[in-house]
Amino acid sequence: MPHSGSPRVVITGIGVVSPFGVGRERFWEHVSRGCSGTRAITEFDASAFGCRVAAPVADVTADAVPPLDGDDLWDPGYRADPKRYSRAALVGVIAAREAWADAGLRVGAREGGVVIGSGGGGIDVGERQYHDFFVDRGKKVTPYAIPVSIVGMVSSEISISLRLHGVSHVLSCGCTSSTDAIGYAAALVRSGEAEVLISGGADACVTPGMIFGFSKMKVVSMAFNDRPAEASRPFDGGRDGFVLGEGAWMMVLEREDRARARGARIYASIDGYGSTCDAYHRVQMAPDGGEIVRAITIAIERSARDREDIGYVSYHGTSTVTNDRIESQCVRQVFGPYADRLPGSSVKSMIGHPQGASGAAGVVTAALAIDRGFLPPTINLCRPDPACDLDFIPNQGRAAQVDAALCNCLGFGSKNSALVIGRVA
């Protein structure tokens, strides 16, 4: 049902850890200029793998964000333990703390909670511990191997770091995880079940097992190992697969009336959410794209907006041959003749595919685009695929005032999710 008449849910804080480093401004500076975060893998020996490029997060530490009001993260008696974070938890905590500070909120808000998405959680810890178990006979296995590696621990570490006593949930739905988490979080805030929530996504899956597995599936780029910056090329005729990325994109969500009462800055509103399943195949999309169309349509209808109110599309745009083609066709089907005048781009061309965090990356990109009046490009789009014939803002961003944006997300297991976000006057 449409959300018109219901309390409006708005974004009042944004935090980012990306392949470009820590901070939303650093992220925006690079994506607005069309920079690539893809590079040769150096964290481990990938010489035997078909894919040898990725967009990982460089070394970061938990003190990358300054202390917050009411902070006691480093108090010896406090239970936070950054030394035991998985990499997903680490980037998630850093981004969440930046978002919380950006929103002007204090540590220890009893009414605050966390609803985020993650596909792999602490998979890096799991891989290391299994190696220690099978190769070193368990000599280095930590008692924390299981709790640190589980997906649900990512939200728990954020809750502990910020001392938030509300819900602490992780949705793990593959690539749509964080899109679904934002839709779920917005519903909780809109209904009054939650006052203020951290929502978004975090994943750090550039590991030997993941690179090997995706190479075996032949879904990652293997033709640009000698030219990493060119490997992720959504909608281009020369694309040959996605680039595995990493990062965390977090937002503070609260009701508009609450935000205005405390004088908070508002980036954008969460207006509509739709989610469907092709019920078709574990990794393949249904060729007709019917359920993708339906998810987008539901999101627009629930936003109580007309299709032509949408001024920008944050595409899923993975750089895989079939997915990009079907997504393009679905957007054309939803918007009809207006699709030819509707600009959009894929931030994955610059940051790779951060798995369960990808939807949140798209929402943050769209929210900053609305806030800054500038649409980032799709880079490496040199020879457009004739089957992908829309305005993907090739290679160079452009100034534009946008009132609403569609954020599209697709995932393994036939999952399709979409969000509509809007400008708040």
Secondary structure, 3 states (H helix, E strand, C coil): CCCCCCCCEEEEEEEEEECCEECHHHHHHHHHHCCCCCEECCCCCCCCCCCCEEECCCCCCHHHCCCCCCCCCCCCCCCCCHHHCCHHHHHHHHHHHHHHHHCCCCCCCCCEEEEEECCCCCHHHHHHHHHHHHHCCCCCCCCCHHHHHCCCHHHHHHHHHHCCCCCEEEECCHHHHHHHHHHHHHHHHHHCCCCEEEEEEEEECCCHHHHHHHHHHCCECCCCCCCHHHCCCCCECCCCCECEEEEEEEEEEEEHHHHHHCCCCCCEEEEEEEEEECCCCCCCCCCCCHHHHHHHHHHHHHCCCCHHHCCEEECCCCCCHHHHHHHHHHHHHHHHHHHHHCEEECCHHHHCECHHHHHHHHHHHHHHHHHHCEECCECCCCCECCCCCCECCECCCEECCCCEEEEEEEECCCEEEEEEEECCC
